[in-house]
Structures are given as structure tokens and as C-alpha cells.
């Protein structure tokens, strides 16, 4: 979960802080820098893979350090920051939105840590103007935490508190609508000094950047692993229940990547194995094998001591699973909790380091998270397909009649183009009848796969409008086919059945209808 450090560098941050120690000449900016260094120290120990960006703002924003894992670059930049003019939170959040969308897109959960001095302008009028101008709710899941460098009883903070709470609430409400439960908070120091800011930042780190450890189990093989970033509770669409990932993940089966496809994932997490114990006897008990000795080496235990000192020579279930999935081109289906599943696949980082790791994709709660696979709680061994084909209802997209290339709706214009293609065929009936139903089936499968059932209702209404707009010179078959297609899209018996294929009216039926 990438993090943006949003640091206020306005003139008010340069105000000196009174101190009983005459040797300490701190400003709010230097106190904020000390808190950020504490934050980076915490990540260096507990979340080394976290990407962090430093964004400074006053009346405008500046990306001082792009997303990086080299935290020393941020530490080196802090003493070199220049002061700006006035505080403008709305411009800062707008800049952060652009940065995140350019770097991570719409689906990656992000954390924003806003470090400011609790001033935004005087009076409720200014606060209302800021709320109206805020680029919230965001189009991506985000958790916003705020660290005001000010004492809790400061008058400026009391004025700013409603604004800060509104920012957190707007972001949290959007997260709930996306199925993620991410909730920020305000962490105010008890005292306006370096120790007080460090304590507040430490409290933020402990609550928002907790490590998540669990066990990954497959049969009798098991490994202690860390999920990074830590998974968050999720909500089921249409239900008030929340789902929490269990601390024991069970691999319940394997699928080829082609059959699995790309189901929607609420979040993705690296699976990092825990360092094995230094006890070589325990290693042999866990994996049931002895360490082979090289030719000419002694068997008095020296080889075991070498293996203990080199973690790469210690057997680990995660390494075995990664190699198997990568070679076979498969993914593992994992039980995350009650009525909740995910997939584990081999993944290689797209960077110079080229780190290889296991990647956990958390699917939406419920057995229908991947509709083309059928109910996930009814999948069974592939050997049973000979006697009971419905046990493992996996089919390739190419096997459906009326098939074609899949729909890619990464941008709104792509969806609009597919809908317009359907309407163009509808206006050229009856010559384009087969083309119309082919595009309708393609659009319908994609909408069901994505859980976008509202699209089918809208397309059905569009076809009805096309039917009503037909002129008197149009063949009667056109109106019959359009009405049939609109009704088929809304048929409750097959509305969400991805295996069902829409068929045009038979020529005999249309002729009989026209004769009547």
C-alpha cells in the first residue's frame, strides 16, 4: 500500500516553538521533519517494501521525492526544504490525486499522511469553501491520517478539526463503497515538541502499519509468512457484514492461469516467508529430508552449520510453491475465511532487482467472485469430471457459442464504443441480426464477469428506444428482434447466467408473427 507524505511547508510552519531549553531552536517544520524520520525508521524495520513519496505544499504542491523504497533520499531532502506562502489543502490533495492516478491507477489502496500545523484560514466561511473545493471522495481507495504539529488545546486546531474530520470521512465513505474498509484518524501530539511529535507518529505507525503474520498451508506442508501490505477487512456488496482474513490460509486446489483468467481483486499482497529457525534438526523434521553432503566433505555436522548460516540453503515451502506455480503456469486457490477466497500466483517484480515472490490476490467475498468458474465452494478435483462434469465447471471463453475477443473497459470510451457497436448493428437489421447477437453476447459475458449487471438494463432500454424509433418503412422483423433482445437481457431466469447464450428469433417465428 503506497504512502504519500504530504508535508505543509507554508510560512506558518516556520514559526519558532517556545522551549524551556535555550539550546533548542525548533520550528514546526523541524518538529515535523523529526516525526517523518521516525516514520521512515519504523518502515525500515517493519515495512521495507513500502513505497513512499514526499509531497510538499503551500499554495501549490511539489513532488519533492517520487515513490521510492530508498528512504535515505527522503531523509536527505527534509533539511533542504524551502518555505512557501499560505496553506492550501485543496491544491495539495488535488496534486496527490494526480500523482497516485499516474503512478498506481484506480484500484491500488494508498495511504496519505498529512503533516500540517493546524491552520487553514479563519472562520467557517473559509472552511466551507475548502470542503466544497476538495477533490474528495477520491476515485481510488485511500486512507488519510493527519498529524497536526500543534497542542490539542490550540485555538487554530479547534477551528480546523471539523475540516480534518470531514476529509477523513469523505475518504472512508468512498472506501466502503469500493468494498474496502480503510479508516484514517487524527494523531495530535500531547506536547508541541520533538518527543511529543515522535510519540504521536509512533502511535500512527503502530495502528496503521501493523505487520500481518499468518501461516500458508497445503496438505501437510506449512510455512509462516507475512502478507505485505497488511490486508484490510472487506465488505460484501449489498450486505452489512464485514470479512476479515484468517491467520491460517489453506490452499484448497490449483487452476491453470488460462482457466482462472483475471477475476476482480480487492487487493494484492506479497507473501514473504519468515526466516527459518537456526535449528537444523527442526528443519529436517519439518521437511523430512537430510541436507546432502558434497563429495569429499566431512559428515561431522560442518555442512549443516554452513546451511544454518546461509538462509538460501534452508528448505522452505514458499520456494517450492513458487517454483511449481511458475513452471506449470498455474495458480493456487486459497481459502481466506468463511465464504471468502483468493488466488496465489508466482510473481516477478518489474525492476532491476527482479525479485521473485508469491502474490496473493484477494477476491471479492462470496462464492461467485469468478462467475466463469461457477461457485467456488463447489469446485472439485479435475479427476471427477469424467463421472460428474458439473463438479468442476471451468470452460474456456472460446468454447462459448457466439464468442469473440473479450472486452477491455479500462477507460470510459472503450465501454461507450462497445455499446455504440451494438446500436449500429441494431439500426441495420435484419441484415446484421447475427452480428447484433454476437456483440450482445460478448457484452453480456463481460458485464456479468465484472458484476456490472446495470449495463444490461441500460442496453435493454437503448434497444427499446431503437425499436420505438423505427420508421414505417422498416421490416416488421426489426421490431420483433429488438424487442426479443431487450427482453432476453432482462430475463431474471438467465440474467446472471454466464453460460447462457442469447439467440435470435427463429425465422419461422418471425414469419408467423408477421402473418398474424
N, C-alpha and C positions, 0 to 999 in steps of 0.2 A: 504494500500500500504506500505509494509515493507520498512524500511530505513536502509541503511548501512552508518555509519560514517567512512569514510576512512581517517585516520589521518596519516600524514607524521611525523615520529619520527627520521629522519636522523640527522646527525651531523649539517647540515646547519640550522635545526630548533632550535638548541641550541645557536645560535648566540645572544648575548645581543642586545637589542634595545636601541639606544640612546634616552634619555629623559631629558627634562629640569628640571624635579623634581628628585633630587638626592636620594630621599627616595624610588623611584620606580625602581626596578631592574627586568625588564621584559625581557624574551626571546620570540622568535617567538612561541615556544611551549606553554608558559604560556598564550600568547595572544590567540592562537588557542583554548586552554582549556576554556578561558573565553567566546569565541564565541560559543563553543559547549554547555556550561552551559546555555547560552541564548537560544539556540535552544531547549534544554530539557525543560527549563521553559515555552517556548511557547507551546510545545506539551502538557505539564501538564495541560494547560488551554484549549487549542483548539482541541487537538487530543490525548486524554488519552488512546485510544485503539491502537495507533500506536506501532508496534513492531520495536525496534531499536537495531542494533548491532554495536559494536565498533570494527573496524579492524585497526590495526596499521601496518605500513610498513616502511622498508628502502630498503635494497637489497632483503629482503624476507618479507613475511607478517605473521601476527599473529592475530588470532581471540581473542582479549582481553576479550570481553564480547559477548556471543551469543545473539541471538534475544530475547529480553525481553521487558516487559512493566514496569519493576521496574527501572525507570530512576536513582534512587539514586545509584544503582550499578555502573552505568557508571560514575556518578559524583565522586564516591569514588575511581574509578580506575584512573582517569585522573592525579592526583598528583603523582601516583606511577609508571607512565610510564618511561621506561628506553630508553635512546637514542641508536640509531643504527649506521649504517655506511652511505652508499650512498643512494640516492633516485633512486628507480626503479619502475616506474609507471606500466610498463607492467606486472611485477610479482604481483603487488598489485591487478590489475584488474583481472588477472587470478585466484588469490585466492578468490576474491569476487564472480567470476562466479561459482566456485566450491561450495562455501558456499550457494549461492542462489539456485542452482540446487538441492543440497542435502536437503535444508530446504523447498523450495517452489515450485520447479519444473519449467516447461517451460511456464506456462500460467499466473502466478501471476505478475502483474506490480510491479516494485521495483524502489525505488529512491536511488541514490548514491550521497552523499555529500562528495566531495573530498576536504580536507583541507591540503594545502601544502604551501611552501614558494616561489613558482615560479621558482625553479631551477630544471633542469633535466639533465644537461650536456651541454657542449659547442658545438656550431657550428651546421650547417644544416645537417651534416652527422649523428650526434647523433640523431637529431630529426627524420630523415627519418628511421633510424634503429628502433627507438621506434614505429613509426607508423606501420612499417611492422611487428613488434613483438606483437602489441596489440591484445588481444583476442576480437576484435570487427569486425563486428557487433555481439552483443550477440544473443543467441538463445531464449531470453525471453524479454518482453517489459521492458524497463528501461529508466529512466530519470536521467541524470548525471548533477549535478550542482557543480561548482568549486568555492572555496573560497581561493584565494591566499593571504597569510599573507605577503603583500608587498604593497608599494605605487604604484599607476598607472604608474608613470614615471620611475620606476626602470628598469635598463637595462636587468636584467635577466628575468623579466616578459615580456618584449617586445620580447625576443627570444622564450619564452615559449608559447606566445599567439597563434601562428599557431597550435601548438600541442594540446593545450586545446580546441581550436575551432574544430579541426579535431575529437577529442574524442567525443565532443557533437554532431557533425554532423553524425558520424557513428552510434551512438546510436539512434538518431532521425530518420534517414532513415530506420533503421530496424523496428522502431515502426510503421511508416507509412505503411510498407508492411504488418504488422500484423493487421491493422485496428485501431490501437490506435495512437492518436496524442499527444505524450509526448515530450516536448521540454525543454531542460535544458538551463542554462545560466552561465555566469561568473560574480561573485559578488566581485568586488575588493574594499577594504576599501579606503576611501579618505585619511586617515592618518594611519601611522603604529603605532598604539597604541590600548589599550583596547577599548576605546569608538568607534574608527573607525571600529574595527573588529565587535563589537557588533551591530553597525548600519548596516553594510553590511549583517550580519547574520539575523538581523530582517527583512531586505528587502527580503532576500531569503525566510524566513518563510512566509511573507505576500503574496508573489507571488506564491509559490509552495505548500503551505499547507493551502490554504483557506478552510474555512468551507462551506459546501453546504447545504442550508436550502431550503425546499420545502414543499408542502402540499400533503398528501396522501388522496385521496377522493374516496369514494364508495357510490354512490347514494347521500343521504343527510348527511352521516357521513363523517367527515373530521378531520384530525389531522395534526398538524405542526410537521415535522420530519426533522432530519438531516441524510444525506447519508454519510457513512464513509466506505472507504476513498472517497473523493470528486470525482465524475465521471468526466471523460475527454471526450472531443469531439472525435467522431469516424468518420472514412471514410468508404464509401461503395466500395466494390471491383469492380474495373472497372470504377468507376465514380470519378470525381474530387470534388464532393460535400462533405461537412462535416456536421455532425449531432451533435446537442447539446441537451442535456436533458432539458426538460421543467421544470419550477419551480412548476408545478401542475401535479401530477401523478394521472391518472384516472384508477381505477380498472374496467375493462370492462367485466370480466367474470371469471369463475372458471373451472378448469380441474382437473381430478384425476391425481395423480402423475404417475400412470401406463400409462395413455394416453399421458401425457406430455413427458415422457421419459427424456432424458438428452441432450437437444439441446446445441450447442456450445455457450458459453457465453464469450463476450469480457472482461467483468469484473464483479466482485461481490461486493456488498456493504451491510453493516449493516444498517438497518433502526432504528434509535434511536429517540424515541418520545421526544418532548420538554416538559419540566416540565409545568404542568398546572398552570393557573392563581390562585392566592390565593383567588379570589372572588368566594365564593360558589354559589352565585346567578347565575353567568355566567355558572358555571358547570351544574347547574340544567337546565338552558336554552338550553345548548348545547346537553345534553343527555336526557332531557325530563323525569327525574326521581328524586325523593327526596331520600335523604340518610335515610335508615331505622334506627330507634332507637332501642337500645337494651331494653329488658324487664326491667322495673324498672328505666330506665334512664329518665332524665328530657327532655322536648322538648323546652327548652328556648334558644336553639342555642348552648349549650355546645358541643353536638355531632358534629355539623358542624365545630366547632373550632378544635376539635380533628382531624377531617378528613383533615382540611386545613394543619395542622402541619405534617401529615403523607401522603406523596405523593402516597404511595401504595394504599390508600383508595380512591383516586380520579379516577373516571372512565376515560378510555382512549380508543379510537378506535383501536389503535395498539394492545392493550392487547386482545380486543375482536377478532380481525382478527387473531392474533397468535393462540389463543385457538381454534378457528373454523378450521383453516387450519390443525392444529396438530391432532385434534380429527377426522376430516373427511378424513385425508390423501389426501388433495387437495392442489393445487397451484393456485394463482391468476394471471391472465393475465393483465398486466398493460400497458397503452399507455404512452410511454415516450416522444413522439413528433410526428411530421408528418412522417408517414411511418416508425415508429420505435417502437418496443415493448420490454417488459421484463417480467419476472415472479417473483412473490413474494411467498416465502415459509417459513414455520416455521423452525427454525434452533436452534440447541443447541451447545454451544461451547464445544469442546472436551478437557476439562481441569478440574482441581479440582473445579474451581468456578462454572462450569456447567451453565453458563449464557444462558438464552433463549432469542431469538431475531428474528425479521423478517429479511430475507435475500433477497435482490434484485439481480437477475441475469440479466444483460444487454445483450440482444441478438444482433446478427448482424443486421444492418439496412436492411430494406426490408421486404416484406410480406412473403417471403419464408425462413425465419430464421429457421423454423422447418418443413421441407418438408413433413413429415408424417402426419402433421396436415392439410395440404393444405394451401391455402393463409390465413394468419392471419387476414386480413381485411375482410374476408368473413365468419368467424365463427359466429354462431348464437346460440340462446338458444336451449338447448337439447330437449325441448318440440316440436320444429318444425321438428324434424327428422321423425316423423310419416307421415307428409304430404310432406316434401321436404328433402329427405335423403342427398342431396348434400350440405345442409346448414351447416352441422357440420361433415366434412369428417374425423372423427377420427376412426382409426382402430388399433386393436392390432397387434403387429408383428406376433403373432401366426396365425392370420387369413389369412395371405398371403399363397398361394399355393407354394409348394417348400420351405417352411420355414425351420427354424433351429435356432440354437443359434446365437446371434449377434457376430459381430467382435469387438475385443478389440485391437486396434493398439496403445498402449501406448509406445511401443518400435519398432524400425525398423524390428527386427527379427520376430515379430508377423505378420506384413504385408507380409514379404517375405515368411513365412510359408503358409499363405493362398493362395498366388499366386502359390507357388510350388504345393499345393494340386490340384489346377485346372489343372496344366500342367501334373501332374501324371495321373489324370483321362483321359486327352486328349490322352495320349500315350497308353491307354488301351481300346480305342474304338474298336468295338462297344459295348463291354460288360459293360462299365462304362458310357454309354450315360446318363442315368438318374442321376447318381452321378455327372457327369460333369455339367449338367444344374442346379442341386440343389446348387452346390458350386458357380456357376456363379451368380445365383440369390441372394444368400447370400452376395457375394462380391459386387454385383451391388447395392443392397439396402444400404449397409454400405457406399459405396463411394458417393452415391447421398446424403445421410443424412449428411455427413461431407463436402459436397461441393468439393469432390475430383474427379471431372469428368476426370481429366488427367489419372487416374488409369485405367478407362475403355478403353481409347485409347491404353494404353500400353499393357493391357491384350489382346485386339483385335489383336495388332501386333504380340504378342507372339503366339497366336493361328494360325495366318497366317504362321509364321515361322515353327510351328509344322506341318502344312499342307504341306508346301513345302519340309519338311524333311522326309515325309512318303516314305517308300520303295515301290518297285514294288509289293511286296507280301501283302501289306496292302489292306484290302477290300475297294472298292470304296466308301462305305458308310462313312468311316472315314473322307475322304477329304471333302465330302459333309456336314457332320455335323460340322466340324471345320470351313469351310467357312461360313456356315449359322450362327454359333455362333459369329464369328468375325464381320459379317455384322450387326447382331442384336445389338451388343454392341454399334455400331456407328450409328445406325438408328436415324436421327435427330427427327423423329416423336415421339419416345419414349425414347430418350437418358436420359432425366431428369425426367421421369415419374416414381415415386417410386411405383405406384400401378401396373405398367406393369410387367408381368412375362414372362421371356424367355421360349419358348417351343421348344423342339427338332423337327427336321423334321419328318413328319409322315412316317411310313414305306411304305405306298403306293407311296409317292412322291419319296422316295429314290429308290425304285424298278423301277419306271417309268424312272427316270433319268439314271439309270444304263443301262436299255434296249436300250435307245437312244444312 
